[in-house]
Amino acid sequence: MTRAFALLILPLFLSLPAPAAAQPAVAPYVAHDLAPGIHLLAEPPDFSGSLAGNVTIIEQANGVVLVDSGANMGGGRRVVAYVRSLTAKPVRAVLITHWHGDHPLGLAAIRAAWPGVRIIATPQTRAGILGPGLTYVGLRPDERFETITFNRMSAGVGPARALLSDPSVDEARRRRIATFIDNLWDYARDFRGTYAVPPTETFTDELLLDDPERPVRLLYLGRANTEGDAVAWLPRQRILVSGDIVVSPIPFGFGSYPEDWINVLERLKALGFALLVPGHGEPMTDGAYLDRLIGTLRDIRDQVGPLARQGVPLDEVRRRVDFSAQTAIFGSSPRLAAAFQSLWLEPMIENAWKEARGIPIVQQGLPAPPATPRAGNRMSRARR
């Protein structure tokens, strides 16, 4: 499992709307009401552990629509429990925004609860789930992948425990590290029985899940974070669920499409949303963060593109570009600055270089960094 994306660790939440009342035990998620009949399961602001994408729950007259499903079997079961605490209606449809494992791998639990559920994605996302997605999970429960996942969690626990024995580590950080260790073991347990469930139907441009009060338009606006990113648009409530096209406080840039991504972000802004639910991070009420994403994408393309077209090798391009201004915008702390470098700048410089050279950017398994809570490591969730 050397190419998995599921364990990229990053602190993604600062503050969210007030938690919903009478929620079941859904940890590591926290439940929130976004609007009448529209709910969110998200990681808490101080979470430290394996990444799990936001799950949005939309109640319609005849059933429930989900946007994404959780990161593993355990996460999917928590989604099921939370939906059942809200309504007796079945989940009738799930949109999978993209193929990265922390978004589709709760589907097995959801389908077990509601066997007739529609599982919807773009054709590109379906190909990703059945292609690079299968580098770290199978199409049925498989002890090999469970063992690989357990071993990867164990590999993260070792360095974390070593930090606990370092006398220079202060008490507050010790508590974060201890929580990080607990959450890695929780993820290993939750992964038991996890397997990939392919979408049962695909759409190419738009698909309407109609409803008198909460219609949902599923849209494909172009390549961005992946080849097949889909979004959910609720026109009556003006709520947009973006998947990983938008991730805060630090975007993810692996295997992405710089020029197309700018175009997609512009199209998202043009929808005129009142609330945007990102793939990871707190909901947004305006386009300010999207403008920051567009700015960093343009800066990367403007600096990297001319050098790449001159034939400058990628390693030399990395030495010659200067993104200190962008790092200052996104990296408000040393840890965020390190995360911006590893999660965004490093992969996006390569993407922009390939784009300028006409080298295809293809969906592929993403690098799995070692699980350690050291500041500056890709696996680190430290945000403060």
WOHU-V578680 format. One record per pair of residues at least 24 apart in sequence whose ideal C-beta (glycine too) atoms are under 6 Angstrom apart, sorted by the first residue. I is the first residue (numbers start at 0). GAP is how many residues later the second one is. D is the distance in whole Angstrom. If there is no record, write none. Layout:
# WOHU-V578680
I & GAP & D
I & GAP & D
This chain:
# WOHU-V578680
0 & 135 & 4
0 & 147 & 4
1 & 366 & 6
2 & 132 & 5
2 & 362 & 3
3 & 132 & 4
3 & 364 & 4
4 & 95 & 5
4 & 96 & 6
4 & 361 & 4
5 & 95 & 4
5 & 96 & 5
6 & 43 & 5
6 & 364 & 6
7 & 43 & 5
8 & 370 & 4
8 & 372 & 5
9 & 240 & 6
9 & 329 & 6
9 & 371 & 6
10 & 370 & 4
10 & 372 & 3
11 & 268 & 4
11 & 269 & 5
12 & 30 & 6
12 & 32 & 4
12 & 269 & 6
13 & 31 & 5
13 & 268 & 6
15 & 266 & 5
23 & 57 & 5
23 & 58 & 6
23 & 61 & 5
25 & 52 & 4
25 & 56 & 5
30 & 51 & 6
34 & 202 & 5
36 & 177 & 6
47 & 128 & 6
47 & 131 & 5
47 & 132 & 4
47 & 333 & 5
48 & 134 & 3
49 & 137 & 4
50 & 51 & 5
51 & 50 & 5
52 & 49 & 5
52 & 50 & 4
52 & 226 & 5
54 & 24 & 5
55 & 185 & 5
55 & 221 & 6
57 & 156 & 6
57 & 158 & 6
58 & 28 & 6
59 & 151 & 4
59 & 154 & 5
60 & 150 & 6
62 & 26 & 5
62 & 27 & 5
62 & 29 & 3
63 & 25 & 5
63 & 27 & 5
64 & 28 & 5
64 & 144 & 6
64 & 151 & 5
65 & 25 & 6
65 & 28 & 4
66 & 28 & 5
66 & 165 & 5
66 & 174 & 5
67 & 29 & 6
67 & 35 & 4
68 & 25 & 6
68 & 35 & 6
68 & 37 & 4
68 & 38 & 5
68 & 41 & 6
69 & 36 & 3
70 & 31 & 4
70 & 34 & 6
71 & 33 & 5
71 & 118 & 5
71 & 119 & 5
71 & 122 & 4
72 & 35 & 6
72 & 36 & 5
72 & 120 & 4
72 & 121 & 4
73 & 116 & 3
74 & 31 & 5
75 & 30 & 3
75 & 33 & 3
75 & 34 & 5
76 & 32 & 5
78 & 27 & 6
79 & 29 & 6
79 & 33 & 5
89 & 24 & 5
90 & 26 & 5
92 & 25 & 4
92 & 116 & 6
93 & 25 & 5
94 & 25 & 5
94 & 123 & 5
94 & 137 & 6
95 & 25 & 4
95 & 29 & 6
96 & 133 & 5
96 & 146 & 3
97 & 27 & 5
97 & 128 & 4
97 & 131 & 5
97 & 145 & 5
97 & 146 & 6
98 & 26 & 5
98 & 29 & 3
98 & 30 & 5
98 & 34 & 5
103 & 25 & 6
104 & 89 & 6
106 & 90 & 4
107 & 87 & 6
107 & 89 & 5
110 & 86 & 6
118 & 80 & 5
118 & 81 & 5
119 & 81 & 5
120 & 78 & 4
120 & 81 & 6
121 & 80 & 6
121 & 98 & 5
121 & 106 & 4
121 & 108 & 5
122 & 79 & 5
123 & 103 & 4
123 & 104 & 3
124 & 103 & 4
125 & 72 & 6
125 & 73 & 5
125 & 76 & 6
127 & 235 & 5
128 & 67 & 6
128 & 69 & 6
129 & 68 & 6
131 & 231 & 6
131 & 232 & 5
131 & 233 & 4
132 & 63 & 6
134 & 230 & 4
136 & 57 & 6
136 & 59 & 5
137 & 57 & 5
138 & 56 & 6
138 & 57 & 6
139 & 55 & 5
140 & 52 & 5
140 & 54 & 5
145 & 46 & 6
148 & 39 & 6
148 & 42 & 5
149 & 38 & 5
152 & 31 & 4
152 & 35 & 4
154 & 216 & 6
155 & 28 & 5
155 & 215 & 2
156 & 24 & 5
156 & 27 & 6
158 & 213 & 4
159 & 213 & 5
176 & 196 & 5
179 & 193 & 5
220 & 43 & 5
220 & 46 & 5
221 & 38 & 5
221 & 41 & 6
221 & 42 & 5
222 & 34 & 4
222 & 37 & 4
223 & 37 & 4
223 & 40 & 4
224 & 31 & 5
226 & 136 & 5
237 & 35 & 5
237 & 36 & 4
238 & 36 & 5
239 & 31 & 6
239 & 33 & 4
239 & 36 & 5
240 & 36 & 5
241 & 34 & 6
241 & 36 & 5
242 & 36 & 5
243 & 35 & 4
245 & 32 & 4
246 & 31 & 6
246 & 32 & 5
246 & 33 & 5
246 & 34 & 6
247 & 30 & 6
247 & 33 & 3
247 & 41 & 6
249 & 89 & 5
249 & 90 & 5
249 & 93 & 5
250 & 93 & 5
251 & 91 & 6
252 & 91 & 5
252 & 94 & 4
252 & 95 & 4
253 & 93 & 5
253 & 112 & 5
255 & 95 & 5
256 & 104 & 6
257 & 39 & 5
257 & 43 & 5
257 & 93 & 6
257 & 94 & 5
257 & 97 & 6
260 & 36 & 6
261 & 32 & 6
261 & 35 & 5
264 & 25 & 5
264 & 28 & 6
264 & 29 & 5
295 & 30 & 5
298 & 27 & 6
299 & 48 & 5
299 & 52 & 5
300 & 51 & 5
303 & 45 & 6
303 & 48 & 4
303 & 49 & 5
304 & 51 & 4
307 & 45 & 5
307 & 48 & 4
307 & 49 & 5
308 & 47 & 5
313 & 39 & 5
316 & 36 & 6
317 & 31 & 6
334 & 40 & 5
334 & 47 & 4
337 & 38 & 3
341 & 36 & 5
